Amino acid sequence: MKENFPVIKSVDLPLVYELEMGDFINKLLKKNVNNRLGHDTIRKIKLHSWIKDMPWGKIKSRAYPSPCNVNVKNLLKIKCNIFLDIPS
Protein backbone atom coordinates (compact mmCIF):
# COMPACT_ATOMS: atom_id res chain seq x y z
CA MET A 1 0.00 0.00 0.00
CA LYS A 2 1.45 3.35 -1.05
CA GLU A 3 1.20 6.17 1.46
CA ASN A 4 0.09 9.62 0.36
CA PHE A 5 2.28 12.37 1.78
CA PRO A 6 1.42 16.07 1.68
CA VAL A 7 3.11 18.13 -0.99
CA ILE A 8 5.61 20.59 0.46
CA LYS A 9 5.71 23.72 -1.66
CA SER A 10 8.91 25.66 -2.17
CA VAL A 11 9.31 28.95 -0.33
CA ASP A 12 11.33 31.76 -1.87
CA LEU A 13 14.53 31.42 0.12
CA PRO A 14 18.11 32.17 -0.87
CA LEU A 15 19.77 29.11 -2.42
CA VAL A 16 22.17 28.71 0.52
CA TYR A 17 19.19 28.28 2.89
CA GLU A 18 17.56 25.78 0.56
CA LEU A 19 20.74 23.68 0.31
CA GLU A 20 21.52 23.78 4.04
CA MET A 21 17.89 23.16 5.01
CA GLY A 22 17.60 20.30 2.53
CA ASP A 23 20.79 18.72 3.85
CA PHE A 24 19.56 19.09 7.45
CA ILE A 25 16.17 17.53 6.71
CA ASN A 26 17.66 14.70 4.65
CA LYS A 27 20.07 13.84 7.46
CA LEU A 28 17.22 13.78 9.99
CA LEU A 29 15.08 11.54 7.79
CA LYS A 30 17.55 8.74 7.08
CA LYS A 31 15.74 5.40 7.04
CA ASN A 32 18.46 3.69 9.09
CA VAL A 33 18.31 5.17 12.60
CA ASN A 34 22.07 4.74 13.05
CA ASN A 35 22.72 7.00 10.04
CA ARG A 36 20.45 9.85 11.19
CA LEU A 37 21.88 13.16 12.29
CA GLY A 38 21.81 13.26 16.06
CA HIS A 39 21.10 9.56 16.59
CA ASP A 40 23.79 9.50 19.26
CA THR A 41 23.89 13.08 20.54
CA ILE A 42 21.87 16.28 20.11
CA ARG A 43 25.16 18.20 19.82
CA LYS A 44 25.59 17.02 16.23
CA ILE A 45 22.18 18.43 15.34
CA LYS A 46 22.98 21.77 16.99
CA LEU A 47 26.27 21.99 15.07
CA HIS A 48 24.70 21.53 11.62
CA SER A 49 25.40 24.52 9.35
CA TRP A 50 21.69 25.37 8.97
CA ILE A 51 21.13 25.92 12.71
CA LYS A 52 24.64 26.28 14.18
CA ASP A 53 24.19 30.01 14.84
CA MET A 54 21.00 29.60 16.85
CA PRO A 55 21.23 31.24 20.30
CA TRP A 56 20.70 27.94 22.14
CA GLY A 57 21.16 29.48 25.60
CA LYS A 58 18.42 32.04 25.01
CA ILE A 59 16.15 29.40 23.54
CA LYS A 60 16.69 27.13 26.54
CA SER A 61 16.00 29.96 28.97
CA ARG A 62 12.87 30.86 26.97
CA ALA A 63 14.09 34.40 26.32
CA TYR A 64 12.37 34.33 22.91
CA PRO A 65 8.61 34.25 22.40
CA SER A 66 7.23 31.20 20.63
CA PRO A 67 6.87 31.59 16.83
CA CYS A 68 3.54 29.73 17.08
CA ASN A 69 0.46 30.92 18.92
CA VAL A 70 -1.91 28.05 19.62
CA ASN A 71 -5.57 28.63 20.39
CA VAL A 72 -6.11 25.94 23.05
CA LYS A 73 -9.89 26.05 22.62
CA ASN A 74 -9.54 25.06 18.97
CA LEU A 75 -6.30 23.24 18.19
CA LEU A 76 -7.04 23.43 14.47
CA LYS A 77 -6.38 27.19 14.53
CA ILE A 78 -2.62 27.51 14.72
CA LYS A 79 -0.79 30.64 13.64
CA CYS A 80 2.94 30.31 12.99
CA ASN A 81 5.36 33.11 12.18
CA ILE A 82 8.44 30.95 11.69
CA PHE A 83 9.62 32.40 8.36
CA LEU A 84 9.09 36.09 9.08
CA ASP A 85 12.62 36.84 10.29
CA ILE A 86 14.69 35.03 7.65
CA PRO A 87 17.38 37.37 6.32
CA SER A 88 17.61 37.65 2.55
TARA-V348348 format. One record per helix or strand. SS is the DSSP state (a for helix, b for strand). FROM is the first residue (numbers start at 1). LEN is the number of residues. Records with the same first field share a line. If there is no record, write none. Layout:
BEGIN
SS: FROM-LEN / FROM-LEN
END
This chain:
BEGIN
a: 15-14 / 33-3 / 42-5 / 56-5
b: 68-3 / 78-3
END
